[in-house]
Amino acid sequence: MSGRRLAILLSVAILALAGGWYFGTATTRVEQATVAPGTLMFPDLTPKLASAAKLEITHQGKQTVIEKRPDGGWGVASMHDYPIQETKLRGVLTALTELRLVEPRTSDPAEFSRLGVDDPSGATSSADLLRVMDGAGKPILDLIVGHRRVRSQGHVPDEVYVRRPGDNQSWLAEGSLQVDADAAAWLDRNVINIAHDRIASVSVGDGALTFGKVDGKFALTQPADHPKLEDYKVDDVARALEGLTFTEVKADVPGTEAGHAVFTTADGLAVTVTMFHADKDVWARFTAGGTPEADKLNAHLGGWSYQIGAWKEKSLVPTMDDLKAEAPAASDKK
């Protein structure tokens, strides 16, 4: 083959490669240009969410289900539909309506794990599969949610990698979408919150200890003859229902009964607390009565057992020993 002919063939080959690169790149650019940066990922989602009745979150093959309850609230299915933090749910749904595509990323499945958009059923996957369904079980959306890019500057929005199931194209999207696959993280851990200044009286057991207001101060009134008490411990009894939270919740009654008390407010609301011991754990159940407020409390508290910090037992169902002032040290007696 002459040198001139070889040069011509090489030129043709180079042009062919260049043409292939050009047209391949052009095709990619055309595909990318079909979605303008800032385009809503789910443009018609907001009206559809009015019929939402269930969220499924799959992570490493395990599924958490958040579902609408008959009363219109939302609960965790695996925990007998115990109420969730509805602000957390609203945050997820709102973020989905506001999610905007920034730019396409890899469509190579071998690279998905790097962005956290690989198969959520994998044992080592960091991806979450989020599904929102209506009351008939019909999907409203399906989305694989990957790694987040949180911006420290207030004016720069957060970003997250996403991919539609069955579609190899991954995306960098703008939005504050946070998907939590831990069922316990969804629970509303607030049990009850009655301010201490509302408490008018407390009766422990069958009246073995009775507390009330004396000259405007919360105090132990029965038995009248009692040892010296620590004022802060008595005050803790009045504050026992203030901002009370739980660590675990069950639908059944755990352990054996360990005492009860009735907290009554100045306007007549009566809250009965029954304590249970299960090994070293302390559990409590609550019922309310006396005022219309009780109906709302019972709707939230009724039928549930709450594990609380063991230290709270001394204020919810105190004994005289729990309240007594410490004996002065030997050196203080001199």
WOURZI-V687388 format. One record per residue. N is the residue number from 1. RES is the residue in one letter. PSI is psi as a letter, one per 30 degrees, with the letter a starting at -180 (* if undefined). OMEGA is omega in whole degrees, -180 to 180 (* if undefined). D_FIRST is the distance of its C-alpha to the first C-alpha in Angstrom with 1 decimal. Layout:
n:res:psi:omega:d_first
N:RES:PSI:OMEGA:D_FIRST
N:RES:PSI:OMEGA:D_FIRST
//
This chain:
n:res:psi:omega:d_first
1:M:k:-178:0.0
2:S:l:179:3.8
3:G:e:-179:6.6
4:R:e:-179:8.4
5:R:e:179:6.7
6:L:e:180:6.6
7:A:e:180:10.1
8:I:e:-179:11.2
9:L:e:178:10.6
10:L:e:179:12.4
11:S:e:179:15.1
12:V:e:-179:15.6
13:A:e:179:16.1
14:I:e:179:18.5
15:L:e:180:20.3
16:A:e:178:20.7
17:L:e:179:22.1
18:A:e:179:24.3
19:G:e:178:25.5
20:G:e:178:26.4
21:W:e:-177:28.2
22:Y:e:-177:30.0
23:F:e:177:31.1
24:G:e:179:32.1
25:T:e:-180:34.1
26:A:e:179:35.6
27:T:e:179:36.7
28:T:e:-179:38.3
29:R:e:178:40.0
30:V:e:180:41.4
31:E:e:-179:42.8
32:Q:e:-177:44.3
33:A:f:-180:45.8
34:T:f:177:47.7
35:V:j:-179:50.2
36:A:k:177:51.6
37:P:k:-179:52.7
38:G:f:179:56.4
39:T:k:177:56.5
40:L:k:179:59.1
41:M:e:179:57.7
42:F:i:-171:60.6
43:P:f:-177:61.9
44:D:g:-171:64.5
45:L:e:-171:65.8
46:T:e:180:69.2
47:P:f:-180:71.1
48:K:e:-177:69.6
49:L:f:177:70.9
50:A:f:-179:74.5
51:S:g:-179:74.1
52:A:k:-179:72.6
53:A:f:-177:74.5
54:K:k:169:72.3
55:L:k:173:69.6
56:E:k:178:67.6
57:I:j:-179:65.8
58:T:k:179:63.6
59:H:k:-178:62.5
60:Q:h:176:61.1
61:G:f:180:62.3
62:K:k:-172:65.9
63:Q:k:171:67.4
64:T:k:-178:70.1
65:V:k:174:71.8
66:I:k:-174:73.8
67:E:l:179:75.8
68:K:k:-180:78.4
69:R:l:179:81.9
70:P:f:-180:84.6
71:D:g:179:86.4
72:G:f:175:83.4
73:G:a:-179:82.4
74:W:k:-179:79.3
75:G:l:178:79.3
76:V:j:-174:77.2
77:A:e:-176:77.2
78:S:f:180:77.1
79:M:h:177:80.2
80:H:h:179:82.4
81:D:h:176:81.2
82:Y:k:-174:82.7
83:P:k:178:82.3
84:I:l:170:79.3
85:Q:j:-175:78.9
86:E:f:174:78.4
87:T:e:178:77.2
88:K:e:178:74.2
89:L:e:179:73.5
90:R:e:179:73.8
91:G:e:179:71.4
92:V:e:-177:68.7
93:L:e:178:69.2
94:T:e:179:69.3
95:A:e:178:66.2
96:L:e:180:64.3
97:T:f:-176:65.5
98:E:f:-176:64.3
99:L:k:-177:60.9
100:R:k:179:58.2
101:L:k:180:54.4
102:V:e:180:52.8
103:E:l:177:49.1
104:P:k:175:46.9
105:R:a:-170:45.9
106:T:k:171:43.9
107:S:g:180:43.3
108:D:j:-179:42.0
109:P:f:179:44.8
110:A:f:-178:43.8
111:E:f:-175:44.9
112:F:e:-176:48.1
113:S:f:180:50.3
114:R:e:179:49.4
115:L:f:-179:51.1
116:G:g:-180:53.8
117:V:g:179:52.8
118:D:a:-176:51.9
119:D:j:-177:53.8
120:P:f:179:57.6
121:S:f:180:58.5
122:G:k:-176:56.7
123:A:f:-179:59.0
124:T:g:-177:57.4
125:S:k:174:56.5
126:S:g:-178:57.9
127:A:l:173:57.5
128:D:k:172:60.4
129:L:j:-180:60.3
130:L:k:176:62.9
131:R:k:174:64.2
132:V:k:-177:67.0
133:M:l:177:68.8
134:D:a:-176:71.6
135:G:f:179:74.9
136:A:g:-179:73.4
137:G:g:180:70.6
138:K:k:-178:68.0
139:P:k:171:65.3
140:I:e:173:65.5
141:L:l:173:62.5
142:D:k:-178:60.3
143:L:k:171:58.5
144:I:k:-175:56.9
145:V:k:-177:58.0
146:G:b:-176:56.3
147:H:k:176:56.7
148:R:l:173:58.8
149:R:j:-176:58.2
150:V:k:-179:61.7
151:R:k:-180:62.1
152:S:f:178:64.9
153:Q:k:-176:65.3
154:G:f:-175:67.7
155:H:f:-179:65.7
156:V:j:-177:62.4
157:P:l:175:62.3
158:D:l:179:61.4
159:E:l:-179:58.1
160:V:k:176:57.2
161:Y:k:-178:54.1
162:V:l:176:54.5
163:R:k:175:52.7
164:R:k:177:53.9
165:P:k:-179:54.1
166:G:f:180:51.3
167:D:k:-178:49.2
168:N:f:-179:46.4
169:Q:j:175:46.6
170:S:l:-176:48.8
171:W:l:165:50.5
172:L:k:-177:52.2
173:A:l:180:55.5
174:E:k:179:58.4
175:G:l:-176:61.8
176:S:g:-178:64.5
177:L:k:176:63.9
178:Q:k:-178:65.3
179:V:k:-177:65.3
180:D:j:-178:67.7
181:A:f:180:67.4
182:D:j:-177:70.6
183:A:e:-178:73.4
184:A:f:-179:76.1
185:A:f:180:74.6
186:W:f:-172:75.4
187:L:k:170:79.1
188:D:j:-172:81.8
189:R:g:176:83.6
190:N:k:180:86.6
191:V:e:-177:89.6
192:I:l:-180:92.5
193:N:j:177:93.5
194:I:j:-175:97.2
195:A:k:-176:98.3
196:H:e:-178:101.0
197:D:f:175:103.4
198:R:f:-176:103.5
199:I:k:179:104.8
200:A:e:-179:108.6
201:S:l:175:109.3
202:V:k:176:107.8
203:S:k:-177:109.4
204:V:k:-178:108.1
205:G:b:177:108.9
206:D:h:180:112.2
207:G:g:179:113.4
208:A:e:173:113.4
209:L:k:178:111.9
210:T:k:180:112.3
211:F:l:177:110.9
212:G:a:180:111.9
213:K:k:176:112.5
214:V:j:-177:115.4
215:D:h:177:116.2
216:G:g:-179:112.7
217:K:k:179:111.1
218:F:k:-174:109.4
219:A:l:173:111.4
220:L:k:-177:112.5
221:T:f:177:115.7
222:Q:k:-1:116.5
223:P:k:-178:117.7
224:A:e:179:119.7
225:D:j:-177:120.5
226:H:l:179:117.2
227:P:l:178:115.9
228:K:k:-178:114.3
229:L:l:173:110.9
230:E:k:-177:107.7
231:D:e:-176:107.5
232:Y:f:178:103.7
233:K:e:176:103.7
234:V:e:179:106.1
235:D:e:178:104.0
236:D:f:177:100.9
237:V:e:178:102.7
238:A:f:-178:102.9
239:R:g:-172:99.2
240:A:e:-178:98.2
241:L:g:-177:96.7
242:E:j:178:95.1
243:G:h:-178:91.3
244:L:k:179:91.3
245:T:l:-179:87.8
246:F:l:176:86.6
247:T:e:176:84.1
248:E:l:179:83.9
249:V:k:179:85.4
250:K:l:177:86.5
251:A:f:-179:88.1
252:D:l:-180:90.5
253:V:j:-178:93.4
254:P:k:170:92.4
255:G:a:-178:94.8
256:T:k:-177:98.6
257:E:k:-177:100.6
258:A:g:179:101.6
259:G:l:179:103.6
260:H:l:179:103.7
261:A:l:178:104.8
262:V:k:178:105.5
263:F:k:-177:104.4
264:T:k:180:106.3
265:T:l:-179:105.6
266:A:f:-180:108.2
267:D:g:171:107.4
268:G:f:176:107.8
269:L:k:180:104.3
270:A:k:179:104.7
271:V:j:178:101.7
272:T:k:179:102.2
273:V:k:176:100.0
274:T:k:-176:100.0
275:M:k:178:98.4
276:F:k:175:96.9
277:H:k:175:95.9
278:A:j:-170:93.0
279:D:c:-179:92.7
280:K:f:-177:92.1
281:D:k:179:90.8
282:V:k:-179:93.0
283:W:l:179:92.7
284:A:k:172:94.6
285:R:k:-173:95.4
286:F:k:169:96.8
287:T:l:-177:99.0
288:A:l:178:100.6
289:G:l:172:103.6
290:G:e:-178:106.2
291:T:l:176:104.4
292:P:f:179:101.7
293:E:f:-178:99.2
294:A:e:-179:99.6
295:D:e:180:97.8
296:K:e:180:94.7
297:L:e:-179:94.9
298:N:e:178:95.5
299:A:e:-180:92.5
300:H:e:-171:90.3
301:L:f:-170:92.2
302:G:k:175:93.7
303:G:g:-177:92.5
304:W:k:173:90.4
305:S:k:-174:90.9
306:Y:k:172:89.5
307:Q:k:-178:88.8
308:I:l:178:89.9
309:G:k:-177:90.3
310:A:e:-179:93.2
311:W:f:-179:94.8
312:K:f:-180:95.4
313:E:e:-177:97.9
314:K:f:176:100.4
315:S:f:179:100.5
316:L:e:179:100.1
317:V:i:-173:102.7
318:P:l:169:104.4
319:T:l:178:107.1
320:M:e:-180:109.9
321:D:e:179:108.2
322:D:f:-172:105.0
323:L:f:-173:107.0
324:K:k:175:109.4
325:A:k:178:109.2
326:E:k:178:108.3
327:A:k:-180:111.3
328:P:k:179:111.7
329:A:l:-177:110.6
330:A:e:-178:113.4
331:S:f:-179:113.1
332:D:f:-178:113.7
333:K:f:-177:117.1
334:K:*:*:118.6
//
